[in-house]
């Protein structure tokens, strides 16, 4: 399991989710990808962060959360590309051809500790979850979640 969110006072949702995942890992006896829950290192977006990507690449389950004051960041897309089962909190911003809850990802409520972010959802190893991982991985790599696909709807013809 991996949850690489940075805990900070300006990110209460992310801090809450890292705490829940830490409790779950201990209670359910799960292993942690890379041995770290929370911030992997101090790498920034202007570099290729090999430690971060190695941690994601080793995970079978990745829990991510949108920033507290806005929606969307690359953690979701990076997680989607790994082939792991991805849990993400609900998003309201319309996306072109978005990932579908229950088919590609598992959507949870970042204010409800007992919702989809539970032991059954995080550890179930049956065919439906494996199929979700494969569908998500293929979708992320081949179809719709490259930068040009996310920017396309924002461009409008000039009037």
Buried (B, 14 or more C-beta within 10 A) or exposed (E): BBBBBBBEEEBBBBBBBBBBBBEBBEEEEBEBBBEBBBBBEEBEEEEEBEBBBEBBBBBBBBBBBBBBEEEEEEBBBBBBBBBBBBBBBEBEEEBEEEBEEEEBBBBBEBEEBEBBBBEEBBBBEEEEBBEBBEBBBEBBEEEBBEEEEBEEEEEEEEE
